[in-house]
Amino acid sequence: MEIQENQSDSLSESGSTSSTRVGHSGPLSGPLVSNKRNSSKKSARFKDEECYVEITLDVRDDSVSVQNIRGGDSETAYLAGQLEKRPSSLGSQLSFKLRQVSQELKRMTSSKRFNKFDRTKSGAARALQGLKFMSKNVGTEGWSQVEARFDELAVNGTLSKARFGQCIGMKESSEFASELFDALARRKGITSSSITKAELHEFWEQITDQSFDARLQTFFDMVDKNADGRITEEEVKEIIALSASANKLSNIHDHAEEYAALIIEELDPDNLGYIELFNLEMLLLQAPTKSANRGGDSRVLSQLLSQKLVPTKEYNPIKRCYRGVTYFIEDNWKRLWIIALWLSICAGLFTWKFIQYKHRAVFDVMGYCVTTAKGAAETLKFNMALILLPVCRNTVTWLRSKTNLGMVVPFDDNINFHKVIAFGIAIGVGLHAVAHLTCDFPRLLHATDKEYEPMKQFFGEKRPDDYWWFVKGTEGWTGVIMVVLMAIAYTLAQPWFRRSRLHLPKTLKKLTGFNAFWYSHHLFVIVYVLFVVHGYYLYLSKKWYKRTTWMYLAIPILLYTCERLIRAFRSGYKTVRILKVAVYPGNVLALHMSKPQGFKYTSGQYIFVNCSAVSPFQWHPFSITSAPGDDYLSIHIRTLGDWTSRLKAVFSKVCQPPSSDQSGLLRADIGQGNNKPRMPRLQVDGPYGAPAQDYKKYDVLLLVGLGIGATPLISIVKDVLNNIKQQEEIDEGMVESGVKSNKRKPFATKRAYFYWVTREQGSFEWFRGVMNEVAENDRNGVIELHNYCTSVYEEGDARSALITMLQSLQHAKNGVDIVSGTRVKTHFARPNWRNVFKHVALKHPNERVGVFYCGAQGLVGELRSLAQDFSRKTSTKFDFHKENF
């Protein structure tokens, strides 16, 4: 393809004819026809298989207009129209515009020669909605917001390139925005590093253009930095590195050269050394068709996409309220009857004591103050006894596993109930202390001699002289100390202090965190001793059988003491041997240890771990990530606090950098080599019950893990996988022997969906082996794995478009995902949880699905609401379970 420019002598000083060769599709020539002075006409003619496209331009000193177009279509007219814009420098800009048109015409004819990709295919149709430069979080703002930011950021009426990203709402991707600026500027012929508001408006129209071809051209221009219509391997490498940086994918950034070679190899089979626009279009539109199937047939998937579960709005407030109450009771009846029973007992005890003291002589002096104080004291005795039961973990685990009480008792909420009781204790302490200190004692001090006469049997012959008399007595100082210790423990147990969320000075910050919570909670030993003493030395009760505090506490304290003794005894002989240590990205420490003799557990359960090198007293809970069928015990620990940070530091000392075939940042494989490092001593206690262990009750599982919250769910996935293997071995044995065995109980789970959402690419190293093992051994598709990396922009965003293309190529060629490094393809951004529930509901009608979630609290409400919504509006019933410690 050739372009010839012929100008009249009056316009051209040299009178020479310039010829620029672009591409090789066919001849493009145009004769000169001069009409008048200081003007010229340029005609460009394109030939392809005897079909001509001829464009005649009228070039003047200050304008360029299209005189005539022969041949072509609407797209040709659009390209020619681009030449009519007034350039800043006519000579150079005209050449630039002609070169652009030639490239576009070449693309059009090239697409005819190379059989343009069918855009009507389902995968291509979805891809056509992608390659958006403005995401829904950015582009919805509109031009008015961009214009307002221009007025704020502009200097002397122009916006610098450095502030372009901030102005259009792409502040987090400044490097990408800078490259986008350069591409748009090259296309408009702008050489300055700043633009006016009018030019910004043109840029905005271009990047928000809904035409796929316009978006594709803009993306192509970003890669094609020298505007020659060709993309070289070096340019591909640069845009891969840019996309990887924008999406925080360090591994892809480090291997940009390797991935650039992969793209060139795929799109340049003739070894021309470059690719063109139609190659990029083909790669983009084919990528979705190569993506992994979600596991269902096309009919079900199309039904999934078309179905809309729109909540129906009830306009009648009475009916709306009735329906809301009905749903609430239906979803929370287990919790409601437990809370109702607890409140009824507390109210009954308070009322009983209140009435009892109302009919005693002290009521005439102290009035309702004493009845309130004694009623609150009775509830305190009950709650101080009851609060120990939810934290008797061995007992709760036994009741959960060995009895059917779980059908009516919400054992998953044991810690939440512990917190509710603590709140009840706080109210009781407040009522009791305030009634005594501000009402009872002052009224007694100011009582007349006649009024005091009945009180002598309780307070002595001589009336107390002052307030200090009550405080220094046994009843007084024990009560004051208890209130102080309870206040400390209650305050440091709040999430703001326990998780160090408050921004405090360093000196005060040392007094918060998990360590402060742990030690302050163990002040309960002193509190209970003082509580018994306080309840024995009562002013108004002299007979021992009326001092009932010890009666309330005897059985719960005995049970809790036995629990702690069992724990101490069991952990004494459960010192484990470290088999492997690995430090992974994301501050995660993986420990593989020997399984103690007789140690049996269920996937989803957890253990307490103690490391004497860090602290001889502290025990911390961690989910078990190995499966019951494994010959080892494993946990994964994320360093979030002071104890876990010190634990990681202790084990990092005995680790070395991994070899080329190993994962992780640091490793220590004890079973390999002769130089075995000396490992810190580790003790374990457990296992203990958790909500996730109930997975065996369901035929279908929906497992959702956020970050390190995947740990209990990984154990379930491995257990399901192990059972798949065992079933295959049994089936093979039956085929060989011809004998059918019914000894093994069939495994309930027939289908499992695992969704793992994490922010960092390096997190996928934690369980890479499990992912690959599932992909290799799950031939029947029992386990459906979905990895999501939220640092990557959503699919369809231009900032992740090249990552999506590269991912499809790499997975199709090598079977490995470029993001996770596993055989499981990674999705970008966050899942659409409503679509996830739709998918499961449509695949499993008339079935009960167990939804198990472990992760941040923020997602609990949405998942629980969706589980309830789909249970009511579809034939599939979802039971939601959240992991608690």
Secondary structure as GFF3:
##gff-version 3
##sequence-region A 1 885
A	DSSP	beta_strand	2	5	.	.	.	ID=ss1
A	DSSP	beta_strand	18	21	.	.	.	ID=ss2
A	DSSP	beta_strand	28	29	.	.	.	ID=ss3
A	DSSP	beta_strand	40	48	.	.	.	ID=ss4
A	DSSP	beta_strand	51	59	.	.	.	ID=ss5
A	DSSP	beta_strand	64	70	.	.	.	ID=ss6
A	DSSP	alpha_helix	74	81	.	.	.	ID=ss7
A	DSSP	three_ten_helix	82	84	.	.	.	ID=ss8
A	DSSP	alpha_helix	90	113	.	.	.	ID=ss9
A	DSSP	alpha_helix	122	128	.	.	.	ID=ss10
A	DSSP	three_ten_helix	139	141	.	.	.	ID=ss11
A	DSSP	alpha_helix	142	153	.	.	.	ID=ss12
A	DSSP	beta_strand	159	160	.	.	.	ID=ss13
A	DSSP	three_ten_helix	161	163	.	.	.	ID=ss14
A	DSSP	alpha_helix	164	167	.	.	.	ID=ss15
A	DSSP	three_ten_helix	171	173	.	.	.	ID=ss16
A	DSSP	alpha_helix	174	188	.	.	.	ID=ss17
A	DSSP	beta_strand	194	195	.	.	.	ID=ss18
A	DSSP	alpha_helix	197	207	.	.	.	ID=ss19
A	DSSP	alpha_helix	212	223	.	.	.	ID=ss20
A	DSSP	alpha_helix	233	246	.	.	.	ID=ss21
A	DSSP	alpha_helix	250	254	.	.	.	ID=ss22
A	DSSP	alpha_helix	256	267	.	.	.	ID=ss23
A	DSSP	alpha_helix	277	290	.	.	.	ID=ss24
A	DSSP	alpha_helix	298	306	.	.	.	ID=ss25
A	DSSP	alpha_helix	317	358	.	.	.	ID=ss26
A	DSSP	alpha_helix	362	366	.	.	.	ID=ss27
A	DSSP	alpha_helix	368	386	.	.	.	ID=ss28
A	DSSP	three_ten_helix	389	391	.	.	.	ID=ss29
A	DSSP	alpha_helix	393	402	.	.	.	ID=ss30
A	DSSP	three_ten_helix	405	407	.	.	.	ID=ss31
A	DSSP	three_ten_helix	411	413	.	.	.	ID=ss32
A	DSSP	alpha_helix	414	435	.	.	.	ID=ss33
A	DSSP	pi_helix	436	440	.	.	.	ID=ss34
A	DSSP	alpha_helix	441	445	.	.	.	ID=ss35
A	DSSP	alpha_helix	449	452	.	.	.	ID=ss36
A	DSSP	three_ten_helix	453	455	.	.	.	ID=ss37
A	DSSP	alpha_helix	456	459	.	.	.	ID=ss38
A	DSSP	alpha_helix	468	472	.	.	.	ID=ss39
A	DSSP	alpha_helix	474	492	.	.	.	ID=ss40
A	DSSP	alpha_helix	495	498	.	.	.	ID=ss41
A	DSSP	alpha_helix	506	509	.	.	.	ID=ss42
A	DSSP	alpha_helix	514	521	.	.	.	ID=ss43
A	DSSP	alpha_helix	524	536	.	.	.	ID=ss44
A	DSSP	three_ten_helix	544	546	.	.	.	ID=ss45
A	DSSP	alpha_helix	549	572	.	.	.	ID=ss46
A	DSSP	beta_strand	575	576	.	.	.	ID=ss47
A	DSSP	beta_strand	578	584	.	.	.	ID=ss48
A	DSSP	beta_strand	588	594	.	.	.	ID=ss49
A	DSSP	beta_strand	606	611	.	.	.	ID=ss50
A	DSSP	beta_strand	620	623	.	.	.	ID=ss51
A	DSSP	beta_strand	632	638	.	.	.	ID=ss52
A	DSSP	alpha_helix	642	652	.	.	.	ID=ss53
A	DSSP	beta_strand	666	669	.	.	.	ID=ss54
A	DSSP	beta_strand	682	688	.	.	.	ID=ss55
A	DSSP	three_ten_helix	691	697	.	.	.	ID=ss56
A	DSSP	beta_strand	700	706	.	.	.	ID=ss57
A	DSSP	three_ten_helix	707	710	.	.	.	ID=ss58
A	DSSP	alpha_helix	711	737	.	.	.	ID=ss59
A	DSSP	beta_strand	751	758	.	.	.	ID=ss60
A	DSSP	three_ten_helix	761	765	.	.	.	ID=ss61
A	DSSP	alpha_helix	768	777	.	.	.	ID=ss62
A	DSSP	beta_strand	783	789	.	.	.	ID=ss63
A	DSSP	alpha_helix	798	814	.	.	.	ID=ss64
A	DSSP	beta_strand	826	828	.	.	.	ID=ss65
A	DSSP	alpha_helix	833	843	.	.	.	ID=ss66
A	DSSP	beta_strand	848	854	.	.	.	ID=ss67
A	DSSP	three_ten_helix	857	859	.	.	.	ID=ss68
A	DSSP	alpha_helix	860	873	.	.	.	ID=ss69
A	DSSP	beta_strand	877	882	.	.	.	ID=ss70
###
